[in-house]
Amino acid sequence: QVQLVESGGGLVQAGGSLRLSCAASGIIFSINARGWYRQNPGKQRELVAVINGGGSINYVDSVKGRFTISRENAKNTVYLQMNSLKSEDTSVYYCKLEQLRDGVRYVYWGQGTHVTVSS
């Protein structure tokens, strides 16, 4: 089992910055990908940024140039640096970890951290 603990959310003014962290613990094998998603009430959870095991990175178009995903393997932690925040970035942010074990894909989610951007 893998546990994901997120931190770093909060209230920030538009144009400001926040850094989210997601620390993983437990039995970790071959990580396929780690990512950040966000979800607002009544809407589907959407991908914000993902970094796969090989290190390639993808972002949703709306955050390109403003958000940066990174990882620190020694700490099993992934980060999301969010700059130039906009009111539309207000959401609950979730981290996700996918790993493969004996050909089976396992997916884990964090509990979510709130980000509120005031205009």
C-alpha positions in Angstrom: 0.0 0.0 0.0 1.1 3.5 -0.8 0.1 6.7 1.1 0.3 10.1 -0.4 0.3 13.2 1.8 -0.1 16.6 0.1 0.8 20.0 1.6 1.2 23.6 0.5 -2.2 24.7 -0.4 -3.8 27.9 0.8 -5.1 31.3 0.0 -3.1 33.5 -2.3 -3.7 36.7 -4.3 -3.8 36.6 -8.0 -0.3 36.8 -9.4 1.1 35.1 -6.4 2.8 31.7 -6.0 2.4 28.5 -4.1 4.3 25.3 -4.0 2.5 22.0 -3.5 4.3 18.9 -2.2 3.2 15.3 -2.3 5.2 12.8 -0.2 4.8 9.1 -0.9 5.3 6.4 1.7 4.7 2.7 1.8 5.6 0.0 -0.6 6.8 1.6 -3.8 8.0 -0.4 -6.7 8.3 0.8 -10.3 6.7 4.2 -10.6 5.0 4.7 -13.9 4.0 8.3 -13.4 3.3 10.9 -10.8 1.0 13.8 -11.4 -1.2 16.6 -10.1 -4.9 16.9 -10.9 -7.5 19.4 -9.8 -11.2 19.3 -9.4 -13.9 21.8 -8.7 -17.5 21.0 -7.5 -19.6 19.5 -10.2 -16.7 19.1 -12.6 -14.5 16.3 -13.7 -11.0 16.0 -12.2 -8.6 17.3 -14.8 -4.9 16.7 -15.3 -2.7 19.6 -14.4 0.8 18.2 -14.8 2.4 14.7 -15.0 5.9 13.4 -14.9 6.5 9.8 -15.9 9.1 7.4 -14.8 11.4 8.3 -17.7 11.2 11.9 -16.8 9.0 13.3 -19.6 6.6 16.0 -18.5 3.3 17.2 -19.8 1.1 20.1 -18.7 -2.5 21.1 -19.4 -2.4 24.1 -21.8 -3.8 26.5 -19.3 -0.9 26.2 -16.9 2.0 26.0 -19.4 4.6 28.6 -18.6 3.3 29.1 -15.1 3.4 25.8 -13.3 6.4 23.5 -13.0 6.3 19.9 -11.8 9.4 18.3 -10.3 10.4 15.3 -8.2 12.9 14.5 -5.6 13.4 10.8 -5.8 15.3 10.5 -2.6 12.3 11.8 -0.7 9.7 10.1 -2.9 8.2 13.6 -3.2 6.8 15.4 -6.2 6.2 19.2 -6.3 4.1 21.6 -8.2 5.4 25.1 -8.3 2.6 27.4 -9.2 3.4 31.0 -10.3 1.3 33.8 -11.7 -1.7 32.2 -10.2 -5.1 33.2 -11.6 -8.6 33.0 -10.0 -9.4 30.1 -12.4 -6.7 28.1 -10.7 -8.8 27.9 -7.6 -9.5 24.3 -7.0 -8.8 21.2 -4.9 -5.5 19.8 -6.1 -4.8 16.0 -5.8 -1.6 14.2 -6.4 -1.6 10.8 -8.1 0.9 8.0 -8.2 0.8 5.1 -10.6 3.0 2.1 -10.3 3.5 -1.2 -11.9 3.9 -4.5 -10.0 3.9 -7.8 -11.7 2.3 -6.2 -14.8 -0.6 -4.8 -12.8 -1.1 -1.1 -12.6 -1.9 0.5 -9.2 -3.2 4.0 -8.8 -3.1 6.0 -5.6 -4.5 9.4 -4.8 -3.8 12.0 -2.1 -6.4 13.5 0.1 -6.4 16.8 -1.8 -5.2 20.3 -0.8 -7.2 23.4 -1.4 -5.9 26.3 -3.4 -7.8 29.5 -3.4 -6.7 32.4 -5.6 -8.3 35.8 -4.8 -8.7 38.4 -7.5 
